[in-house]
Amino acid sequence: MKHHIEILRFLQNNGSVSGPELARQLGISVSAVDNCVRALQDWEFGISDLPGTGYQLTESLQFVDEKRLREELRSKGLLIEDRLEVLGEVDSTSERLLEWPDRDILHGRTCVTEFQSQGRGRRGRTWLGVPCRNIMLSMAWQMDRTAKHVGGLSLSVGLTLLRRLRTFGVECLQLKWPNDIVCDHGKLAGILVDVLTGPDHRCTVVVGIGVNLKNPAVITNRLDRLVANLVDLCAVPVDRTRLIALIIADLSRTLETFDRNGFSDDVDAWNACDAYAGLRVRARINNRTVEGDALGVDTSGAYQVRLDDHRVESIVTGEIIPQPVALDRKNNQTVK
């Protein structure tokens, strides 16, 4: 994907460019250029190839502006100069931080990328998005807590991200336990938290965030599930670089607050945005399945499900799946 992004940048900066000229500039063959362009066209990037004019980008892309990003963060008093990197491509922003060789300089380190080839979701799923049209970043944070006391962190981060996205005029967003932001159009954003334990039992967390900004229909087809895009939902234009700066600033504040107070302060606000509120749900816990009424999360971040025998089951890990509303045929009424 490296050459794909270089081609997009070159076309945006230079207008019409022939295949041989692109090949010369990038140091690759003409056939490699042609293959890259076809792949980008398959991703629904607007690239024309008219006889006599060469390749031309027919849309304007928002690349991450590293200089402006640094200026935005510096103005907020957040930037540690050598702990922010903006990459064209990486396998995974979270994996890059998890594999950082020196933990002593990991705190606050943030990795932002135009594209990640092996982005991860929860439970080993793949996070898929086209280059230069989404937000893909991760931040590492040294906690004064042990690993067993970071439950609910993905919920606090999700609540913070939802509040930020709502400032763009998107009011229809909800939180899907434990780490997604969704709306009627599908999944808009996701959070993934990895935990590293140190020798003194304090932990370092790596928080990965992905936000769908402008994915083509091919993404929905490949994932076989609905995908929402921020630009289709919001009432104001989205400046990609500025939104990244705001998310980084929000995330650093949330991590600092969570380290001090945990999740308890966010319980009521999270439950007010719960996508499962009032629904009948089924929860998968390892090899066991339970079904009941969704009650929301508790102060630890565990999801509460009231079973038919009135016992309350706490879901710490696993899946929660909303169930269809049943019809009481005798009374012609819907029942849970």
C-alpha positions as CSV (number, residue, x, y, z in Angstrom):
1,M,0.0,0.0,0.0
2,K,3.0,2.3,0.3
3,H,3.2,3.0,-3.4
4,H,-0.6,3.5,-3.5
5,I,-0.5,6.3,-1.0
6,E,2.6,7.9,-2.7
7,I,0.6,7.8,-6.0
8,L,-2.4,9.6,-4.4
9,R,-0.1,12.2,-2.9
10,F,1.7,12.8,-6.1
11,L,-1.5,13.1,-8.1
12,Q,-3.0,15.5,-5.6
13,N,0.1,17.7,-5.7
14,N,0.8,17.6,-9.4
15,G,-2.4,17.2,-11.4
16,S,-2.2,15.0,-14.5
17,V,0.8,12.7,-14.6
18,S,1.7,9.9,-17.0
19,G,2.3,6.4,-15.9
20,P,6.0,6.5,-17.0
21,E,6.5,9.7,-15.0
22,L,4.9,8.2,-11.9
23,A,7.1,5.2,-12.3
24,R,10.2,7.4,-12.5
25,Q,9.2,9.4,-9.5
26,L,8.4,6.4,-7.3
27,G,11.2,4.2,-8.6
28,I,8.9,1.4,-9.7
29,S,7.9,-0.1,-13.0
30,V,5.1,1.3,-15.2
31,S,3.2,-2.0,-14.8
32,A,3.4,-1.6,-11.0
33,V,2.0,1.9,-11.3
34,D,-0.9,0.6,-13.5
35,N,-1.6,-2.2,-10.9
36,C,-1.6,0.3,-8.0
37,V,-4.0,2.7,-9.9
38,R,-6.4,-0.2,-10.7
39,A,-6.4,-1.2,-7.0
40,L,-7.1,2.4,-6.0
41,Q,-9.9,2.6,-8.5
42,D,-11.3,-0.7,-7.0
43,W,-11.3,1.2,-3.7
44,E,-13.4,3.8,-5.5
45,F,-10.8,6.6,-5.5
46,G,-11.6,9.0,-8.3
47,I,-8.7,8.6,-10.7
48,S,-9.2,9.2,-14.4
49,D,-7.0,7.9,-17.2
50,L,-7.8,9.8,-20.4
51,P,-5.8,9.4,-23.5
52,G,-3.1,12.0,-23.8
53,T,-3.6,13.4,-20.3
54,G,-2.2,10.6,-18.0
55,Y,-3.6,9.8,-14.6
56,Q,-5.6,12.5,-12.8
57,L,-7.2,12.6,-9.4
58,T,-10.8,13.7,-9.7
59,E,-11.4,14.3,-6.0
60,S,-9.6,16.2,-3.2
61,L,-8.2,14.1,-0.4
62,Q,-7.4,15.1,3.1
63,F,-4.0,13.7,4.0
64,V,-3.0,13.9,7.7
65,D,-1.1,17.2,7.9
66,E,1.7,16.3,10.4
67,K,3.0,19.9,10.7
68,R,-0.5,21.2,11.5
69,L,-1.2,18.3,13.8
70,R,1.9,19.0,15.8
71,E,0.9,22.7,16.0
72,E,-2.6,21.9,17.2
73,L,-1.3,19.6,19.9
74,R,1.4,22.0,21.0
75,S,-1.2,24.7,21.4
76,K,-3.0,22.4,23.8
77,G,0.1,21.8,25.8
78,L,0.1,18.1,24.9
79,L,2.8,17.4,22.4
80,I,5.9,15.5,23.4
81,E,7.9,16.0,20.3
82,D,9.5,12.6,20.0
83,R,6.4,10.7,21.0
84,L,4.2,11.5,18.1
85,E,4.6,9.8,14.7
86,V,2.5,10.1,11.6
87,L,3.0,7.2,9.2
88,G,1.9,6.5,5.7
89,E,1.3,2.8,6.4
90,V,1.9,0.4,9.3
91,D,0.6,-3.1,10.0
92,S,-1.2,-1.9,13.2
93,T,-0.8,1.3,15.2
94,S,-1.4,-0.6,18.4
95,E,1.0,-3.4,17.6
96,R,3.7,-0.8,16.9
97,L,3.3,0.6,20.4
98,L,3.0,-2.8,22.1
99,E,6.3,-3.8,20.5
100,W,8.1,-0.6,21.4
101,P,11.5,-1.6,22.7
102,D,11.8,1.0,25.5
103,R,8.8,1.1,27.9
104,D,10.4,4.0,29.8
105,I,9.5,6.3,26.9
106,L,6.2,4.7,25.9
107,H,3.9,6.9,28.1
108,G,2.0,9.3,25.9
109,R,3.4,7.9,22.7
110,T,0.9,8.2,19.8
111,C,1.0,6.6,16.4
112,V,-1.3,8.0,13.6
113,T,-1.4,6.4,10.2
114,E,-3.0,6.9,6.8
115,F,-3.5,3.1,6.5
116,Q,-3.0,0.0,8.6
117,S,-2.8,-3.3,6.8
118,Q,-3.5,-5.5,9.8
119,G,-5.8,-3.4,11.9
120,R,-7.3,-5.3,14.8
121,G,-10.7,-5.3,16.3
122,R,-12.1,-7.1,19.3
123,R,-11.8,-10.9,19.6
124,G,-9.4,-11.2,16.8
125,R,-11.5,-9.5,14.2
126,T,-10.0,-7.4,11.4
127,W,-10.6,-3.6,11.3
128,L,-10.8,-2.7,7.6
129,G,-10.8,0.8,6.1
130,V,-9.4,2.4,2.9
131,P,-6.3,4.6,3.1
132,C,-6.5,8.4,3.6
133,R,-10.2,8.4,4.4
134,N,-10.4,7.3,8.0
135,I,-8.9,7.9,11.4
136,M,-6.5,5.2,12.6
137,L,-4.5,5.9,15.8
138,S,-3.2,4.4,19.0
139,M,-1.9,5.9,22.3
140,A,0.1,4.4,25.1
141,W,-0.4,5.4,28.7
142,Q,1.3,4.4,31.9
143,M,-1.2,3.8,34.6
144,D,-0.8,3.9,38.4
145,R,-3.2,0.9,38.4
146,T,-2.8,-2.8,38.1
147,A,-4.2,-4.6,35.0
148,K,-7.2,-5.9,37.0
149,H,-8.3,-2.4,37.8
150,V,-8.6,-1.1,34.2
151,G,-12.0,-2.6,33.6
152,G,-14.4,-0.1,32.0
153,L,-11.6,1.8,30.3
154,S,-12.9,1.1,26.7
155,L,-16.3,2.3,27.9
156,S,-14.9,5.6,29.2
157,V,-13.0,6.1,26.0
158,G,-16.0,5.2,23.9
159,L,-18.1,7.8,25.8
160,T,-15.5,10.5,25.3
161,L,-15.3,9.7,21.6
162,L,-19.1,9.7,21.2
163,R,-19.2,13.1,22.8
164,R,-16.6,14.5,20.5
165,L,-18.4,13.1,17.4
166,R,-21.6,14.7,18.6
167,T,-20.0,18.1,18.3
168,F,-20.1,17.6,14.6
169,G,-23.9,17.6,14.7
170,V,-24.3,13.8,14.9
171,E,-27.0,13.2,17.5
172,C,-28.1,9.6,16.6
173,L,-25.0,7.8,18.1
174,Q,-25.2,5.1,20.7
175,L,-22.6,2.9,22.6
176,K,-22.5,-0.8,21.9
177,W,-20.9,-2.7,24.8
178,P,-18.0,-2.9,25.2
179,N,-16.2,-0.9,22.5
180,D,-18.2,0.3,19.5
181,I,-20.0,3.5,18.5
182,V,-23.0,2.8,16.3
183,C,-26.0,4.4,14.7
184,D,-28.9,3.2,12.4
185,H,-26.5,3.2,9.4
186,G,-24.0,0.8,11.1
187,K,-20.8,0.9,13.0
188,L,-19.1,4.3,13.0
189,A,-16.1,3.8,15.4
190,G,-14.4,1.3,17.5
191,I,-12.0,1.1,20.5
192,L,-9.5,-1.6,21.3
193,V,-7.6,-1.7,24.6
194,D,-4.5,-3.8,25.1
195,V,-2.7,-4.0,28.5
196,L,1.0,-4.5,29.3
197,T,2.0,-5.4,32.8
198,G,5.2,-4.0,34.3
199,P,7.5,-5.4,36.9
200,D,6.0,-3.3,39.6
201,H,2.5,-4.6,38.7
202,R,1.5,-1.2,37.3
203,C,0.2,-1.5,33.8
204,T,0.6,0.4,30.5
205,V,-2.5,0.5,28.3
206,V,-2.5,0.9,24.5
207,V,-5.7,2.4,23.3
208,G,-6.5,2.0,19.6
209,I,-9.2,4.1,17.9
210,G,-10.7,3.8,14.5
211,V,-13.3,6.2,13.1
212,N,-14.9,5.7,9.7
213,L,-14.9,9.0,7.8
214,K,-15.5,8.2,4.1
215,N,-15.4,4.5,3.2
216,P,-16.7,3.3,-0.2
217,A,-19.5,0.8,-0.5
218,V,-16.9,-1.9,-1.2
219,I,-16.0,-1.9,2.5
220,T,-19.6,-2.8,3.5
221,N,-19.6,-5.5,0.9
222,R,-16.3,-7.0,2.1
223,L,-17.3,-6.9,5.7
224,D,-20.9,-8.1,5.1
225,R,-22.2,-5.7,7.7
226,L,-23.3,-2.0,7.8
227,V,-20.6,0.6,8.0
228,A,-21.5,4.3,8.9
229,N,-19.4,7.2,7.6
230,L,-19.0,10.4,9.6
231,V,-19.2,12.6,6.5
232,D,-22.6,11.2,5.7
233,L,-24.0,11.9,9.2
234,C,-22.6,15.2,10.2
235,A,-24.0,18.7,9.6
236,V,-20.6,20.4,9.2
237,P,-17.5,19.7,7.2
238,V,-14.9,17.3,8.8
239,D,-11.3,18.5,8.9
240,R,-9.5,15.2,9.3
241,T,-6.3,16.6,10.8
242,R,-8.1,18.7,13.3
243,L,-10.4,15.9,14.4
244,I,-7.3,13.7,15.0
245,A,-5.9,16.5,17.2
246,L,-9.1,16.8,19.1
247,I,-9.3,13.0,19.6
248,I,-5.8,12.8,20.9
249,A,-6.4,15.7,23.3
250,D,-9.7,14.1,24.5
251,L,-8.0,10.7,24.9
252,S,-5.1,12.0,27.0
253,R,-7.6,13.7,29.4
254,T,-9.8,10.6,29.6
255,L,-6.8,8.4,30.4
256,E,-5.6,10.7,33.1
257,T,-9.0,11.0,34.7
258,F,-9.6,7.2,34.5
259,D,-6.3,6.5,36.1
260,R,-7.4,8.7,39.0
261,N,-11.1,7.8,39.3
262,G,-11.8,4.7,37.3
263,F,-15.1,4.1,35.4
264,S,-17.6,4.9,38.2
265,D,-18.0,8.5,37.3
266,D,-19.1,7.6,33.7
267,V,-21.6,4.9,34.5
268,D,-24.8,7.0,34.3
269,A,-23.7,8.8,31.1
270,W,-22.7,5.6,29.4
271,N,-26.0,3.9,30.3
272,A,-27.8,6.9,28.8
273,C,-26.2,6.1,25.5
274,D,-26.6,2.3,25.7
275,A,-27.6,0.8,22.4
276,Y,-29.2,-2.2,24.2
277,A,-31.3,-0.3,26.7
278,G,-34.7,-1.8,27.1
279,L,-34.0,-4.7,24.8
280,R,-34.0,-8.4,25.2
281,V,-30.5,-9.7,24.8
282,R,-28.5,-12.9,24.6
283,A,-25.0,-13.1,26.0
284,R,-22.3,-15.5,25.1
285,I,-19.9,-16.2,27.9
286,N,-17.2,-18.7,26.9
287,N,-19.3,-21.9,26.1
288,R,-22.4,-20.7,27.9
289,T,-25.3,-18.6,26.7
290,V,-27.7,-16.6,28.8
291,E,-30.8,-14.6,27.8
292,G,-32.7,-11.8,29.5
293,D,-33.3,-8.1,29.8
294,A,-30.5,-5.6,29.2
295,L,-29.9,-3.5,32.3
296,G,-26.7,-1.5,31.3
297,V,-23.3,-1.5,32.9
298,D,-22.2,-1.4,36.6
299,T,-19.3,0.6,38.1
300,S,-16.8,-2.0,37.0
301,G,-17.9,-1.8,33.4
302,A,-19.5,-5.3,33.4
303,Y,-22.8,-5.5,31.5
304,Q,-25.9,-6.6,33.6
305,V,-28.5,-8.9,32.2
306,R,-31.6,-9.8,34.2
307,L,-32.5,-13.5,33.5
308,D,-36.1,-14.8,33.5
309,D,-35.7,-16.1,37.0
310,H,-34.8,-12.6,38.1
311,R,-31.1,-13.3,38.8
312,V,-28.7,-10.7,37.4
313,E,-25.8,-12.0,35.3
314,S,-22.7,-9.8,35.0
315,I,-21.0,-10.0,31.6
316,V,-17.3,-9.2,31.8
317,T,-16.2,-10.6,28.4
318,G,-18.0,-12.2,25.5
319,E,-20.7,-11.1,23.1
320,I,-24.1,-9.4,23.7
321,I,-26.6,-9.9,20.9
322,P,-30.0,-8.1,20.8
323,Q,-32.9,-10.5,20.3
324,P,-36.0,-9.8,18.0
325,V,-39.1,-8.7,19.7
326,A,-41.5,-11.6,20.1
327,L,-45.2,-11.4,19.3
328,D,-47.8,-12.5,21.8
329,R,-50.3,-13.8,19.2
330,K,-53.1,-14.3,21.7
331,N,-53.2,-10.7,22.7
332,N,-51.6,-9.3,19.5
333,Q,-49.0,-7.5,21.5
334,T,-45.3,-7.4,21.4
335,V,-43.5,-8.9,24.4
336,K,-39.9,-9.2,25.5
